[in-house]
């Protein structure tokens, strides 16, 4: 139904007299024409009055002696009192209410709607749109579209239900039926009205899939306790809440409203709902941008740098970390709130990462800047590389969230190559290490290394050393290059870890060995895509 | 003796225990890992000390038995998860195993520290010579994880390297 028809007359009349605003009236008459909702408030009022007048002239004495719609009353300065009106007019006559918006509305003849509590009234007007846009602009975000999300106080659902029952009753008298689902949802109507305004002010379209979210939380303290009767009627809908938050969440209230019987509801809640003294309050207007992902590969040249910050008991044990050195500049450029760093495996504090480097991905949370060209990313990469000699990054690029999966995918299957500097207790000659070069696909039996056993479960894992290449240094030292399955503990393969990694280099050589230095030569993962320099 | 980390990867702190249960020269070592970064405690490894009778010339080990009582075998120790649930709990004088030598002697190896038993070295059952040839690496006895709160205090009752050297010196002087 796109517009009002004759049979809507009684409902319109009823809702107007009980204190419901024009747009809510349209909703309960299942009017689906968005344009109607967008008409200025005053015009809508006139339209409805016209409509009623026309209807009156058609009908008999049914509407005779009907109470005038509240707006007319105010204009004439009448102080006629109904049970709900008393406090309302009393307020008007005493002094302007503390709430400026209330005053404005009352002066222009708008009574605060007993169903939407002002959402489709004051909060659909230009002033509020300006307020929202001011907040958005001052928050200084880059965005190409927006999604507007609204959080309504739960008592609106209760009042909606009461109004619905009222309308259903009235329709029943006329022998008409109506489904609750036919009523236009308040949020939907609100978005019909406000999206075009916001879109115009912000200069970008509204898009349900947008990553940039403008959210408003509304509250109405005056009627907060209106939901409480539901707790006695449907106690099992309300679970005790953690953190002293209210048990009366929107979801819980809606569930209870679905459960409660109509007769019980009508016994416990006034129908029609009472007219409120105050408007809703917009508690929070917040902006949030969806996360952005930056990927790349890093080299680590320091033997004294942890991957993540090393802090024990609030004290930092080692200065900085790989993730901080990379993320610091990204955070600043993208103006993000926080970051999450992940990589394809990681190396110890004292291990260097050479070659092409290790793939990593950083999630930047709530970035204010999102537009970066390939050129700008290159410059950003240069900035990071200029700022530290401990790490270097390459192939820095924006990626999608789903692309991150590629990085973690190969973690068990991919190979890695290492270079280790090994010490032996007994003297060695070149011939003593040559045999290692011809060992292929050596299967290792590795118990969880003692150095990590305090925080990992005790287990045995099988890993393969695919190939080795030795390089004699002197009687007590040689270099070993090895290509292994991902997840192999290299240090333990060299020194044996109390014989808990078998076989190990010491065992193979029948000597006592230790590892002096370890470097990662390559991480054989072909992601992220290599960029040309 | 070369590098401290040889055979086991550096960062171990040696805490000797001398004359356990009053038995002369039955010394042990508690190796405590120095990694206190995160996690639930500091791993310790129990080994024989050089002065222990079993490591002297001429001793032949005939058996290594982890069944320390009718109801308790250290071989049945099963741990699961990061917190090592199900581990047998040890006090300082809890026996870990009993070792017999060909000259008819029997020696009990004690835990020396409080904590959860993580694993015992099964290799020395089939190859007791490992215990004698590489007592502080491949011939270790057991791995124990003290309670997190006791990580620092667990070795306080033990000797420092210096104090142990004084004990050894005293023995030398009294026997000569």
Interface residues (C-beta under 8 A of the other chain):
Chain A: X310 X312 X317 X423 X425 X447 X449 X450 X451 X453 X454 X455 X456 X457 X458 X491 X492 X495 X496 X497 X498 X499 X506 X512 X513 X514 X515
Chain B: X2 X3 X5 X6 X7 X8 X9 X10 X11 X33 X35 X36 X37 X38 X39 X40 X41 X42 X43 X45 X79 X80 X81 X82 X84 X118 X119 X121 X123 X130 X134 X137 X138 X140 X143 X145
